[in-house]
Amino acid sequence: MSFRPRSAAVRSIYPIAAPSSVALKPLLIAVRTAFVGLLATGLGTVACAQASADSVTSPSDSRNTLPAVVIKTDAVADEPVKPYAGGQIAQGGRLGLLGNKSAMDTPFSVSNYTSQRLDDQQAPTLGDALNKDPSIRFTGQTGGVTDSFYIRGFPVNEGNLSDFAFDGVYGVVPNYHVFTEYVERVDVLKGPAALLYGMSPNGGVGGVVNIVPKRPLAKDLTRFTADYTSDSQVGGHIDMSRRFGSERQFGIRFNGLHRQGGTPLDNQRSRAEVGALSLDYQGERLRATLDVIEQYQWIDAPTRPFLVTSGIAVPSAADGRRNVTQSWGWWKSYDQSTLLRAEYDVNSNVTVFADAGGAKTDVARLSDQTPTIIDAAGDTRSTPQNWKFQVNRWSADTGLRAHFDTGPVKHALTLQASLYQDRLAQTSNSGTAILSNIYSPVASPAQAIASPSSAPKVSSSQLTGVALADTLSVLNDRVQLTAGVRHQQVESDNFSAATGAKTTSYDKSAVTPLVGIVFKPVQNVSLYANYIEGLSKGDIAPAAASNAGQVFAPYKTKQHEVGVKVDFKNVMATLAAFRITKPSGQLSGTVFTVDSEQRNQGLELTVAGEPIRGVRVLGGATLLDAKLTRTASAATTGNRPVGVPTWMANVGAEWDLPWVAGLTLTGGVNFTGREYVNQANTQSVPGWTTVDFGTRYTTAIHGKTTTFRAGVLNAFNRKYWSGVASFGTISLGAPRTLFASATVDF
């Protein structure tokens, strides 16, 4: 499982050796020391603040004191979100500005996947984990370099700036791939969410994926997992949690991963190393966490998506093992992420909070640049390029949460000010064109393409916002109305890679509202409705337009949604009906105007739980009526948007065999309907269905809880195209892939 020595170009990006537990140790020690010092400083501040708060709420002023309530703020302070029956989903999750909320009290369609679900699924990255959600489809490539999706028919995370949130904050999560080893829960909010999270960095509006990291547990944990993936991937994962202090108020949790070897794809090998450290302090009034992640990934012969030449039919899909990327191609990335969070209870009704964090990503890549299928025989043309990327992001926010009553009405109010910034630098050198074929890839001689000496800045942006939201509850929380508004300022600049001069500049603002209501006619039924908007950066009229240079306000995507949630104690079902309209700009004659629109409306059913003891289900279906309602051409008006199927469905089940204690059989069926590759709807990929099987066995070996897992993805080795991205690229579906792992709790 050895890898080739790094080139000098790669060493210039990664000045240290491949990250390992030894390389991470000095960083983790320094982080822990800084965190303890911060807490020591903070405790002195807390003592003063507590004395001040006590004087404010003294008995002589009790008539002016708000009534005491249970504090429910963000994920730092909330009680842990408990798993629902069956353990695959949680009973609730984070809603950005609103903090953690029960799914039954949430006026949106949400899915909250637990770490148990991720472990049992043996999903190495987020792309593998979320492709089983009936509202989500993975648009990246097996063996590729990014986790990108369509949610409700709109792209999320397709650019070079991650659209994923990390514990409610943009700009922190590793940029291209998220490994599941450090993930406690994946919260998926379906639909736009500008008020709740602010504008996403890439302008994604189909939904928000929020990563909740693993944090120190109440009980000590030492867990080791060894895993295998065909053809020869072998890995090891350590998960350790401890608490210290007279009241166990200090916590530390570490997750470390090393995995490498050959993948199911031809000529491809990969290597991943991750170190994730989480520290926390849980005091009576002060709570704080610090998360630090270092993530390194190396892929030989990384796959790339295909473009299809206009005027030809999309060829039948090749075997998923076929890899057109040359064996001498490679991709390497190194991520560093940090998030510091703190909150303090001023009194029993008011909590102040602040978050600050950021991420740095360095990428070097020598590989084919988006091969183009040039004929029906599957011949391809591509040009290898040597790329260098540097992505810097950081964010901060602060605010307060207050709980109070006005007569019979309970209020949960949040005020927040936020700031996000990013900087993207990139450049490349090109080689000569390579001809190949998707069915019989052609090996070409290695090309000596010089690595760029540096990566010039090409863009930067800054998003600032102020948001206010209040949830009003009456009748013992049977009726809950959430209303809020966010003012968002969007600033961005583009620069010439050659001269460094600013080429375009953007500075506009927008106000986005939210109105959501939950009504519980009976305790286990929630009827809900919402109106919410999403934001994406407006265009600047191109030079060819008569209004060249005109700057348009941020585009507002609008969602209307109604739904019902039913909790049968062991099974939860959500049925949602939604309508989302997204505007965009286009050149109409000689004038660039905002008069294009895509409208996605549909029905969405999700079901999860344990209907019969020992039998668990998770799945659902989505019907999407998507249409280009306004375009620049009468020929495309009324057509389906690129990459949006009519039907998506997933059904997964688990069965604990009654006659063999600890043995579970698992299986799943995944269906996606036909997707168009172009707006003219003249090219498409057919629908596909895949089947997965698996098993796991939990027992005690020498008194240690041990779980063995094994599974097969795409059991019948279906050949299919998957993942049509918004820019019209297609990817081969995953081939039959075997998984196995063994987990021991020491």
URKA-V110596 format. One record per residue. N is the residue number from 1. PHI is phi as a letter, one per 40 degrees, with the letter a starting at -180 (* if undefined). Layout:
n:phi
N:PHI
N:PHI
//
This chain:
n:phi
1:*
2:c
3:b
4:c
5:c
6:c
7:c
8:c
9:c
10:c
11:c
12:c
13:c
14:b
15:c
16:b
17:c
18:d
19:d
20:a
21:c
22:c
23:c
24:c
25:d
26:c
27:c
28:c
29:c
30:c
31:c
32:c
33:c
34:c
35:c
36:c
37:c
38:c
39:c
40:c
41:c
42:c
43:c
44:c
45:c
46:c
47:d
48:c
49:c
50:c
51:c
52:c
53:c
54:c
55:c
56:c
57:b
58:c
59:d
60:c
61:b
62:c
63:c
64:b
65:c
66:c
67:c
68:c
69:b
70:c
71:c
72:b
73:b
74:c
75:c
76:c
77:c
78:c
79:c
80:d
81:c
82:c
83:c
84:c
85:d
86:g
87:g
88:c
89:b
90:c
91:c
92:a
93:a
94:c
95:b
96:f
97:d
98:c
99:g
100:c
101:a
102:c
103:d
104:c
105:b
106:b
107:c
108:a
109:c
110:b
111:b
112:b
113:c
114:c
115:c
116:c
117:c
118:c
119:c
120:c
121:c
122:f
123:c
124:c
125:b
126:c
127:d
128:c
129:c
130:c
131:c
132:c
133:c
134:c
135:b
136:b
137:b
138:c
139:b
140:c
141:b
142:c
143:g
144:c
145:b
146:a
147:c
148:b
149:a
150:b
151:b
152:f
153:g
154:b
155:c
156:b
157:g
158:c
159:b
160:c
161:b
162:c
163:c
164:c
165:c
166:b
167:f
168:g
169:b
170:c
171:g
172:b
173:c
174:d
175:c
176:b
177:b
178:b
179:c
180:c
181:c
182:b
183:b
184:c
185:a
186:b
187:c
188:b
189:b
190:c
191:h
192:c
193:a
194:c
195:c
196:c
197:b
198:g
199:c
200:c
201:d
202:c
203:g
204:c
205:b
206:c
207:i
208:b
209:b
210:b
211:c
212:c
213:c
214:c
215:b
216:d
217:c
218:c
219:b
220:c
221:a
222:b
223:b
224:b
225:b
226:b
227:b
228:b
229:b
230:c
231:c
232:a
233:c
234:b
235:a
236:b
237:b
238:b
239:b
240:b
241:b
242:a
243:b
244:b
245:h
246:c
247:b
248:f
249:c
250:c
251:b
252:a
253:b
254:b
255:b
256:b
257:b
258:b
259:a
260:a
261:h
262:c
263:c
264:c
265:c
266:d
267:g
268:b
269:b
270:a
271:a
272:b
273:b
274:b
275:b
276:b
277:b
278:b
279:b
280:a
281:b
282:b
283:c
284:c
285:b
286:c
287:b
288:a
289:b
290:b
291:b
292:b
293:b
294:b
295:b
296:b
297:a
298:b
299:b
300:c
301:f
302:c
303:c
304:b
305:c
306:b
307:c
308:b
309:d
310:c
311:g
312:b
313:c
314:c
315:c
316:d
317:c
318:c
319:d
320:c
321:c
322:c
323:b
324:c
325:c
326:c
327:c
328:c
329:c
330:a
331:a
332:b
333:b
334:b
335:b
336:b
337:b
338:a
339:a
340:b
341:b
342:a
343:a
344:b
345:c
346:c
347:a
348:c
349:b
350:b
351:b
352:b
353:a
354:a
355:b
356:a
357:a
358:a
359:a
360:b
361:b
362:b
363:b
364:b
365:a
366:b
367:a
368:c
369:b
370:f
371:d
372:b
373:c
374:b
375:a
376:c
377:c
378:g
379:c
380:b
381:b
382:a
383:b
384:c
385:b
386:b
387:b
388:b
389:b
390:b
391:b
392:b
393:a
394:a
395:a
396:a
397:a
398:a
399:i
400:a
401:b
402:b
403:b
404:a
405:b
406:b
407:g
408:c
409:c
410:c
411:b
412:b
413:b
414:b
415:b
416:a
417:b
418:b
419:a
420:b
421:b
422:a
423:a
424:b
425:b
426:a
427:a
428:a
429:b
430:b
431:b
432:b
433:c
434:b
435:b
436:a
437:a
438:c
439:c
440:b
441:d
442:b
443:c
444:b
445:c
446:c
447:b
448:c
449:b
450:c
451:c
452:d
453:c
454:a
455:b
456:c
457:c
458:b
459:a
460:a
461:a
462:a
463:b
464:b
465:a
466:b
467:b
468:b
469:a
470:b
471:b
472:b
473:b
474:b
475:f
476:f
477:g
478:c
479:b
480:b
481:b
482:b
483:b
484:a
485:a
486:b
487:c
488:b
489:b
490:b
491:b
492:a
493:b
494:b
495:b
496:c
497:c
498:c
499:b
500:g
501:c
502:c
503:b
504:b
505:b
506:b
507:a
508:a
509:b
510:a
511:b
512:b
513:c
514:a
515:b
516:b
517:b
518:b
519:b
520:b
521:c
522:b
523:c
524:c
525:b
526:b
527:c
528:b
529:a
530:a
531:b
532:a
533:b
534:b
535:b
536:a
537:c
538:c
539:c
540:b
541:d
542:c
543:c
544:c
545:c
546:c
547:b
548:d
549:g
550:c
551:b
552:c
553:c
554:d
555:c
556:b
557:c
558:b
559:b
560:b
561:a
562:b
563:a
564:b
565:b
566:b
567:b
568:c
569:g
570:b
571:b
572:b
573:b
574:b
575:b
576:b
577:b
578:b
579:a
580:b
581:b
582:b
583:c
584:a
585:c
586:a
587:c
588:b
589:g
590:b
591:b
592:c
593:b
594:c
595:b
596:b
597:a
598:b
599:b
600:b
601:b
602:a
603:b
604:b
605:b
606:b
607:b
608:a
609:i
610:b
611:c
612:b
613:d
614:g
615:b
616:b
617:b
618:a
619:i
620:i
621:a
622:b
623:b
624:b
625:b
626:b
627:a
628:c
629:c
630:a
631:a
632:c
633:b
634:c
635:c
636:b
637:c
638:g
639:c
640:c
641:c
642:c
643:g
644:b
645:c
646:c
647:b
648:b
649:a
650:b
651:b
652:b
653:a
654:b
655:b
656:c
657:c
658:c
659:c
660:b
661:d
662:g
663:c
664:b
665:b
666:b
667:a
668:a
669:b
670:b
671:b
672:b
673:c
674:d
675:b
676:c
677:c
678:b
679:c
680:c
681:g
682:b
683:b
684:a
685:b
686:c
687:c
688:a
689:b
690:b
691:b
692:b
693:b
694:a
695:a
696:a
697:b
698:b
699:a
700:b
701:b
702:f
703:g
704:b
705:c
706:b
707:b
708:b
709:b
710:a
711:a
712:b
713:c
714:f
715:d
716:c
717:f
718:c
719:c
720:a
721:c
722:b
723:g
724:c
725:c
726:c
727:c
728:g
729:c
730:b
731:b
732:c
733:c
734:c
735:c
736:d
737:b
738:b
739:b
740:a
741:a
742:b
743:b
744:b
745:c
746:c
//
